[in-house]
Amino acid sequence: MRAGGTRHAPASAPAPRHQRTAPLHPGAWWLWALSLGTAATRTTNPLLLALLVAVSAYVVIARRPHAPWSRSYGAFVKLGLTVLLIRLLFTTILGSPIPGTHTLVTLPEVPLPDWAQGIRLGGRVTAEGLAFALYDAMKLAALLICVGAANALANPSRLLKSLPGALYEMGVAVVVALTFAPNLIGDVQRLRAARRLRGRPDRGVRGLLQVGLPVLEGALERSVALAAAMDARGYGRTAQVPAPVRRTTAALTLGGLLGVCAGTYGLLTAAGGTYGVPVLLAGVAAALAGLWLGGRRSVRTRYRPDRWDARAWLVTASGAAVAALLFLAADRDPAALHPGVVPLVAPTLPLWPAAAVLVGLLPAFVTPAPHPVPAKEPS
Protein backbone atom coordinates (compact mmCIF):
# COMPACT_ATOMS: atom_id res chain seq x y z
CA MET A 1 0.00 0.00 0.00
CA ARG A 2 1.31 3.41 -0.93
CA ALA A 3 1.13 6.59 1.19
CA GLY A 4 -1.96 7.84 -0.58
CA GLY A 5 -3.87 4.80 0.51
CA THR A 6 -4.35 3.48 -2.98
CA ARG A 7 -3.77 -0.23 -3.30
CA HIS A 8 -2.27 -1.36 -6.56
CA ALA A 9 -2.83 -4.88 -7.80
CA PRO A 10 0.36 -6.77 -8.39
CA ALA A 11 1.38 -6.85 -12.01
CA SER A 12 0.41 -10.15 -13.55
CA ALA A 13 3.14 -12.14 -15.17
CA PRO A 14 3.00 -12.13 -18.95
CA ALA A 15 1.50 -15.24 -20.53
CA PRO A 16 4.18 -17.56 -21.74
CA ARG A 17 4.61 -17.61 -25.48
CA HIS A 18 4.99 -20.91 -27.21
CA GLN A 19 7.85 -20.87 -29.61
CA ARG A 20 6.71 -21.76 -33.08
CA THR A 21 8.71 -24.44 -34.75
CA ALA A 22 9.76 -23.65 -38.30
CA PRO A 23 7.68 -25.59 -40.82
CA LEU A 24 9.26 -28.33 -42.88
CA HIS A 25 10.81 -27.49 -46.23
CA PRO A 26 8.14 -28.04 -48.92
CA GLY A 27 10.61 -29.80 -51.17
CA ALA A 28 11.00 -32.54 -48.56
CA TRP A 29 7.25 -33.22 -48.65
CA TRP A 30 7.32 -33.52 -52.43
CA LEU A 31 10.34 -35.85 -52.41
CA TRP A 32 8.69 -38.01 -49.74
CA ALA A 33 5.41 -38.23 -51.66
CA LEU A 34 7.07 -38.88 -55.02
CA SER A 35 9.14 -41.63 -53.43
CA LEU A 36 5.95 -43.29 -52.17
CA GLY A 37 4.49 -42.93 -55.65
CA THR A 38 7.60 -44.52 -57.13
CA ALA A 39 7.23 -47.40 -54.69
CA ALA A 40 3.62 -47.82 -55.83
CA THR A 41 4.76 -48.33 -59.42
CA ARG A 42 6.87 -51.35 -58.38
CA THR A 43 3.97 -53.53 -57.23
CA THR A 44 0.47 -54.60 -58.18
CA ASN A 45 -0.23 -56.27 -54.85
CA PRO A 46 -3.50 -54.64 -53.71
CA LEU A 47 -2.63 -55.08 -50.03
CA LEU A 48 0.69 -53.25 -50.39
CA LEU A 49 -0.94 -50.52 -52.49
CA ALA A 50 -3.68 -50.09 -49.89
CA LEU A 51 -0.99 -49.87 -47.20
CA LEU A 52 0.83 -47.15 -49.16
CA VAL A 53 -2.40 -45.16 -49.44
CA ALA A 54 -3.06 -45.64 -45.72
CA VAL A 55 0.44 -44.39 -44.86
CA SER A 56 0.01 -41.26 -46.97
CA ALA A 57 -3.46 -40.65 -45.52
CA TYR A 58 -2.22 -40.94 -41.93
CA VAL A 59 0.60 -38.46 -42.52
CA VAL A 60 -1.77 -36.04 -44.24
CA ILE A 61 -4.29 -36.23 -41.41
CA ALA A 62 -1.58 -35.74 -38.79
CA ARG A 63 0.42 -32.96 -40.47
CA ARG A 64 -1.90 -31.19 -42.91
CA PRO A 65 -2.00 -27.43 -42.14
CA HIS A 66 -5.18 -25.41 -41.89
CA ALA A 67 -5.11 -23.71 -45.30
CA PRO A 68 -7.35 -23.69 -48.39
CA TRP A 69 -4.78 -25.44 -50.57
CA SER A 70 -4.46 -28.31 -48.07
CA ARG A 71 -7.99 -29.54 -48.80
CA SER A 72 -7.01 -31.03 -52.16
CA TYR A 73 -6.23 -34.49 -50.76
CA GLY A 74 -9.88 -35.54 -50.82
CA ALA A 75 -10.14 -34.51 -54.46
CA PHE A 76 -7.17 -36.74 -55.37
CA VAL A 77 -8.71 -39.65 -53.47
CA LYS A 78 -11.92 -39.20 -55.46
CA LEU A 79 -9.87 -39.02 -58.65
CA GLY A 80 -8.17 -42.31 -57.76
CA LEU A 81 -11.53 -43.98 -57.13
CA THR A 82 -12.75 -42.62 -60.47
CA VAL A 83 -9.74 -44.19 -62.20
CA LEU A 84 -10.62 -47.54 -60.61
CA LEU A 85 -14.24 -47.38 -61.71
CA ILE A 86 -13.40 -46.30 -65.26
CA ARG A 87 -10.83 -49.07 -65.67
CA LEU A 88 -13.25 -51.72 -64.39
CA LEU A 89 -16.01 -50.35 -66.63
CA PHE A 90 -13.77 -50.48 -69.70
CA THR A 91 -12.72 -54.03 -68.85
CA THR A 92 -16.36 -55.05 -68.46
CA ILE A 93 -17.49 -53.52 -71.75
CA LEU A 94 -14.40 -53.96 -73.96
CA GLY A 95 -13.12 -57.20 -72.47
CA SER A 96 -9.68 -58.11 -71.19
CA PRO A 97 -6.71 -59.84 -72.86
CA ILE A 98 -6.30 -62.01 -69.76
CA PRO A 99 -7.82 -65.46 -70.30
CA GLY A 100 -10.13 -66.63 -67.56
CA THR A 101 -12.29 -69.55 -66.60
CA HIS A 102 -14.41 -67.99 -63.83
CA THR A 103 -17.21 -66.27 -65.76
CA LEU A 104 -19.11 -63.73 -63.71
CA VAL A 105 -21.58 -62.50 -66.33
CA THR A 106 -22.04 -62.75 -70.08
CA LEU A 107 -23.03 -59.50 -71.80
CA PRO A 108 -24.64 -59.31 -75.25
CA GLU A 109 -21.77 -59.09 -77.74
CA VAL A 110 -21.94 -56.55 -80.55
CA PRO A 111 -20.49 -57.80 -83.87
CA LEU A 112 -17.73 -55.55 -85.21
CA PRO A 113 -16.26 -55.30 -88.75
CA ASP A 114 -13.09 -57.08 -89.80
CA TRP A 115 -10.90 -53.99 -89.46
CA ALA A 116 -11.66 -53.94 -85.72
CA GLN A 117 -9.98 -57.24 -84.99
CA GLY A 118 -8.83 -57.58 -81.39
CA ILE A 119 -11.61 -55.33 -80.08
CA ARG A 120 -14.93 -56.57 -78.81
CA LEU A 121 -18.00 -55.08 -77.22
CA GLY A 122 -19.66 -57.23 -74.61
CA GLY A 123 -19.10 -60.95 -74.18
CA ARG A 124 -17.81 -62.86 -71.18
CA VAL A 125 -16.67 -60.97 -68.10
CA THR A 126 -14.28 -63.10 -66.08
CA ALA A 127 -13.01 -62.73 -62.55
CA GLU A 128 -9.43 -63.02 -63.78
CA GLY A 129 -9.83 -60.08 -66.16
CA LEU A 130 -11.45 -57.89 -63.54
CA ALA A 131 -8.78 -58.77 -60.98
CA PHE A 132 -6.01 -57.87 -63.42
CA ALA A 133 -7.71 -54.55 -64.24
CA LEU A 134 -8.25 -53.81 -60.54
CA TYR A 135 -4.61 -54.46 -59.62
CA ASP A 136 -3.31 -52.33 -62.48
CA ALA A 137 -5.73 -49.47 -61.77
CA MET A 138 -4.89 -49.49 -58.07
CA LYS A 139 -1.26 -48.79 -58.97
CA LEU A 140 -2.22 -45.62 -60.85
CA ALA A 141 -4.72 -44.61 -58.17
CA ALA A 142 -2.07 -44.96 -55.44
CA LEU A 143 0.32 -42.80 -57.47
CA LEU A 144 -2.32 -40.08 -57.84
CA ILE A 145 -3.14 -40.17 -54.13
CA CYS A 146 0.55 -39.82 -53.23
CA VAL A 147 0.76 -36.73 -55.45
CA GLY A 148 -2.35 -35.45 -53.66
CA ALA A 149 -0.55 -35.91 -50.35
CA ALA A 150 2.26 -33.65 -51.56
CA ASN A 151 -0.28 -31.00 -52.63
CA ALA A 152 -1.96 -31.13 -49.22
CA LEU A 153 1.26 -30.95 -47.18
CA ALA A 154 3.55 -28.58 -49.10
CA ASN A 155 2.78 -24.87 -49.20
CA PRO A 156 2.88 -23.92 -52.92
CA SER A 157 3.99 -20.35 -52.19
CA ARG A 158 6.93 -21.51 -50.09
CA LEU A 159 7.75 -24.12 -52.71
CA LEU A 160 7.89 -21.36 -55.31
CA LYS A 161 10.38 -19.48 -53.11
CA SER A 162 12.65 -22.53 -53.14
CA LEU A 163 12.68 -23.00 -56.91
CA PRO A 164 15.78 -22.13 -58.96
CA GLY A 165 15.71 -18.72 -60.58
CA ALA A 166 15.44 -20.19 -64.07
CA LEU A 167 12.12 -21.87 -63.15
CA TYR A 168 10.66 -18.93 -61.27
CA GLU A 169 8.26 -17.65 -63.92
CA MET A 170 7.00 -21.14 -64.74
CA GLY A 171 6.66 -21.82 -61.01
CA VAL A 172 4.51 -18.70 -60.56
CA ALA A 173 2.10 -20.00 -63.21
CA VAL A 174 1.95 -23.39 -61.50
CA VAL A 175 1.34 -21.86 -58.06
CA VAL A 176 -1.43 -19.63 -59.38
CA ALA A 177 -3.05 -22.65 -61.03
CA LEU A 178 -2.75 -24.75 -57.87
CA THR A 179 -4.26 -22.10 -55.60
CA PHE A 180 -7.05 -21.01 -57.95
CA ALA A 181 -9.29 -24.06 -57.52
CA PRO A 182 -9.11 -24.22 -53.67
CA ASN A 183 -9.90 -20.50 -53.41
CA LEU A 184 -12.78 -20.92 -55.84
CA ILE A 185 -14.19 -23.81 -53.81
CA GLY A 186 -13.83 -21.75 -50.62
CA ASP A 187 -15.76 -18.86 -52.21
CA VAL A 188 -18.56 -21.19 -53.29
CA GLN A 189 -18.86 -22.68 -49.79
CA ARG A 190 -18.84 -19.24 -48.17
CA LEU A 191 -21.51 -17.84 -50.49
CA ARG A 192 -23.73 -20.91 -50.16
CA ALA A 193 -23.54 -20.66 -46.36
CA ALA A 194 -24.45 -16.98 -46.54
CA ARG A 195 -27.46 -17.74 -48.77
CA ARG A 196 -28.64 -20.45 -46.39
CA LEU A 197 -28.48 -18.02 -43.47
CA ARG A 198 -30.63 -15.57 -45.45
CA GLY A 199 -33.16 -18.27 -46.29
CA ARG A 200 -32.37 -18.25 -50.01
CA PRO A 201 -31.94 -21.36 -52.17
CA ASP A 202 -28.36 -22.58 -52.62
CA ARG A 203 -29.00 -25.73 -54.66
CA GLY A 204 -30.20 -26.45 -58.14
CA VAL A 205 -29.69 -24.44 -61.30
CA ARG A 206 -31.11 -21.26 -59.81
CA GLY A 207 -28.87 -21.36 -56.77
CA LEU A 208 -25.83 -22.16 -58.93
CA LEU A 209 -26.50 -19.21 -61.24
CA GLN A 210 -26.96 -16.81 -58.33
CA VAL A 211 -23.78 -18.02 -56.64
CA GLY A 212 -21.72 -18.14 -59.85
CA LEU A 213 -21.66 -14.37 -60.51
CA PRO A 214 -20.23 -13.37 -57.09
CA VAL A 215 -17.69 -16.18 -57.36
CA LEU A 216 -16.51 -14.93 -60.76
CA GLU A 217 -16.35 -11.37 -59.44
CA GLY A 218 -14.19 -12.55 -56.53
CA ALA A 219 -11.90 -14.46 -58.88
CA LEU A 220 -11.52 -11.37 -61.08
CA GLU A 221 -10.71 -9.18 -58.07
CA ARG A 222 -8.06 -11.66 -56.91
CA SER A 223 -6.56 -11.73 -60.42
CA VAL A 224 -6.32 -7.93 -60.54
CA ALA A 225 -4.81 -7.83 -57.02
CA LEU A 226 -2.31 -10.53 -57.96
CA ALA A 227 -1.30 -8.66 -61.13
CA ALA A 228 -0.80 -5.44 -59.16
CA ALA A 229 1.28 -7.23 -56.52
CA MET A 230 3.44 -8.91 -59.18
CA ASP A 231 3.98 -5.61 -60.97
CA ALA A 232 4.93 -3.89 -57.68
CA ARG A 233 7.49 -6.59 -56.97
CA GLY A 234 9.13 -6.29 -60.39
CA TYR A 235 7.91 -9.59 -61.77
CA GLY A 236 9.42 -10.44 -65.15
CA ARG A 237 12.45 -8.19 -64.75
CA THR A 238 15.61 -9.82 -66.06
CA ALA A 239 19.27 -8.97 -65.79
CA GLN A 240 21.66 -8.44 -68.68
CA VAL A 241 23.62 -11.64 -69.33
CA PRO A 242 26.44 -11.92 -71.90
CA ALA A 243 25.65 -13.81 -75.09
CA PRO A 244 28.19 -16.62 -74.44
CA VAL A 245 26.53 -17.32 -71.09
CA ARG A 246 23.10 -17.52 -72.76
CA ARG A 247 24.37 -19.93 -75.40
CA THR A 248 26.08 -22.07 -72.79
CA THR A 249 22.91 -22.14 -70.70
CA ALA A 250 20.80 -23.25 -73.66
CA ALA A 251 23.32 -25.91 -74.69
CA LEU A 252 23.61 -27.34 -71.17
CA THR A 253 19.85 -27.38 -70.57
CA LEU A 254 19.00 -28.94 -73.93
CA GLY A 255 21.86 -31.43 -73.75
CA GLY A 256 20.94 -32.34 -70.19
CA LEU A 257 17.32 -33.03 -71.09
CA LEU A 258 18.38 -35.17 -74.04
CA GLY A 259 20.76 -37.04 -71.76
CA VAL A 260 17.99 -37.65 -69.22
CA CYS A 261 15.73 -39.01 -71.97
CA ALA A 262 18.48 -41.25 -73.40
CA GLY A 263 19.50 -42.50 -69.95
CA THR A 264 15.91 -43.26 -68.98
CA TYR A 265 15.41 -45.15 -72.23
CA GLY A 266 18.57 -47.12 -71.53
CA LEU A 267 17.35 -48.07 -68.07
CA LEU A 268 14.02 -49.27 -69.45
CA THR A 269 15.54 -51.48 -72.14
CA ALA A 270 17.60 -54.60 -71.65
CA ALA A 271 20.26 -53.58 -74.17
CA GLY A 272 20.90 -50.18 -72.60
CA GLY A 273 21.63 -51.31 -69.08
CA THR A 274 25.35 -50.55 -69.42
CA TYR A 275 25.09 -46.94 -70.59
CA GLY A 276 21.76 -45.97 -69.00
CA VAL A 277 23.00 -44.89 -65.57
CA PRO A 278 26.09 -42.89 -66.73
CA VAL A 279 24.12 -41.06 -69.43
CA LEU A 280 21.30 -40.32 -66.99
CA LEU A 281 23.69 -38.93 -64.36
CA ALA A 282 25.52 -36.83 -66.95
CA GLY A 283 22.21 -35.47 -68.25
CA VAL A 284 21.02 -34.55 -64.78
CA ALA A 285 24.32 -32.79 -64.02
CA ALA A 286 24.19 -30.83 -67.29
CA ALA A 287 20.56 -29.84 -66.73
CA LEU A 288 21.29 -28.65 -63.20
CA ALA A 289 24.24 -26.61 -64.45
CA GLY A 290 22.01 -25.07 -67.11
CA LEU A 291 19.40 -24.17 -64.51
CA TRP A 292 22.05 -22.62 -62.30
CA LEU A 293 23.37 -20.45 -65.14
CA GLY A 294 19.84 -19.58 -66.26
CA GLY A 295 19.01 -18.36 -62.78
CA ARG A 296 21.47 -15.48 -63.24
CA ARG A 297 18.90 -13.74 -65.46
CA SER A 298 16.33 -13.69 -62.66
CA VAL A 299 16.71 -10.65 -60.42
CA ARG A 300 14.97 -11.46 -57.15
CA THR A 301 15.69 -11.86 -53.47
CA ARG A 302 14.43 -14.39 -50.94
CA TYR A 303 13.05 -13.19 -47.64
CA ARG A 304 13.68 -15.74 -44.90
CA PRO A 305 14.49 -18.68 -47.17
CA ASP A 306 13.43 -22.12 -45.98
CA ARG A 307 16.25 -24.15 -44.55
CA TRP A 308 16.87 -27.76 -45.37
CA ASP A 309 17.37 -29.06 -41.85
CA ALA A 310 17.72 -32.50 -40.27
CA ARG A 311 13.96 -33.06 -40.31
CA ALA A 312 13.86 -32.53 -44.06
CA TRP A 313 16.63 -35.11 -44.48
CA LEU A 314 14.72 -37.60 -42.31
CA VAL A 315 11.48 -37.13 -44.24
CA THR A 316 13.22 -37.46 -47.60
CA ALA A 317 15.21 -40.47 -46.40
CA SER A 318 12.05 -42.24 -45.18
CA GLY A 319 10.40 -41.92 -48.59
CA ALA A 320 13.58 -42.92 -50.42
CA ALA A 321 13.94 -45.97 -48.14
CA VAL A 322 10.41 -47.11 -49.00
CA ALA A 323 11.12 -46.79 -52.74
CA ALA A 324 14.51 -48.50 -52.52
CA LEU A 325 13.24 -51.40 -50.41
CA LEU A 326 10.32 -52.04 -52.75
CA PHE A 327 12.70 -51.96 -55.72
CA LEU A 328 14.77 -54.59 -53.90
CA ALA A 329 11.68 -56.63 -53.03
CA ALA A 330 10.47 -56.55 -56.64
CA ASP A 331 13.83 -57.95 -57.71
CA ARG A 332 14.12 -60.56 -54.94
CA ASP A 333 10.51 -61.78 -54.73
CA PRO A 334 8.52 -60.65 -57.79
CA ALA A 335 5.73 -63.16 -57.16
CA ALA A 336 4.85 -61.51 -53.82
CA LEU A 337 4.73 -58.01 -55.28
CA HIS A 338 2.95 -59.07 -58.47
CA PRO A 339 0.33 -61.68 -57.51
CA GLY A 340 -0.91 -63.75 -60.41
CA VAL A 341 -4.45 -63.83 -61.67
CA VAL A 342 -4.18 -66.99 -63.82
CA PRO A 343 -4.89 -69.10 -61.87
CA LEU A 344 -6.84 -66.73 -59.65
CA VAL A 345 -5.42 -66.75 -56.12
CA ALA A 346 -5.96 -64.45 -53.16
CA PRO A 347 -3.08 -61.96 -52.70
CA THR A 348 -0.99 -62.24 -49.57
CA LEU A 349 0.77 -59.49 -47.65
CA PRO A 350 4.56 -59.99 -47.73
CA LEU A 351 5.98 -59.15 -44.33
CA TRP A 352 9.22 -57.31 -44.93
CA PRO A 353 7.93 -55.21 -47.88
CA ALA A 354 4.97 -54.24 -45.67
CA ALA A 355 7.38 -53.26 -42.90
CA ALA A 356 9.33 -51.22 -45.47
CA VAL A 357 6.16 -49.32 -46.40
CA LEU A 358 5.57 -48.48 -42.74
CA VAL A 359 8.88 -46.57 -42.74
CA GLY A 360 6.95 -43.89 -44.64
CA LEU A 361 5.10 -43.04 -41.40
CA LEU A 362 8.22 -41.36 -39.99
CA PRO A 363 7.18 -37.81 -41.07
CA ALA A 364 4.12 -38.03 -38.81
CA PHE A 365 6.44 -38.20 -35.78
CA VAL A 366 9.48 -36.07 -36.66
CA THR A 367 7.75 -33.04 -38.20
CA PRO A 368 6.01 -30.28 -36.22
CA ALA A 369 2.26 -30.44 -35.80
CA PRO A 370 0.23 -27.81 -37.67
CA HIS A 371 -0.64 -24.68 -35.73
CA PRO A 372 -4.21 -24.86 -34.38
CA VAL A 373 -6.78 -22.43 -35.68
CA PRO A 374 -7.15 -19.62 -33.11
CA ALA A 375 -10.57 -19.58 -31.48
CA LYS A 376 -12.66 -16.49 -32.08
CA GLU A 377 -13.45 -14.42 -29.03
CA PRO A 378 -17.16 -14.03 -28.31
CA SER A 379 -18.42 -10.58 -29.20
QUIBEL-V693421 format. One record per run of one state. SS is the DSSP state (H for helix, E for strand, C for the rest). FROM is the first residue (numbers start at 1). LEN is the number of residues. If there is no record, write none. Layout:
[[SS	FROM	LEN] [SS	FROM	LEN]]
This chain:
[[C	1	25] [H	26	15] [C	41	5] [H	46	18] [C	64	4] [H	68	27] [C	95	8] [E	103	8] [C	111	3] [H	114	3] [C	117	4] [E	121	6] [H	127	27] [C	154	2] [H	156	7] [C	163	2] [H	165	33] [C	198	6] [H	204	29] [C	233	5] [E	238	1] [C	239	4] [H	243	26] [C	269	7] [H	276	22] [E	298	1] [C	299	11] [H	310	23] [C	333	1] [H	334	4] [C	338	13] [H	351	16] [C	367	13]]
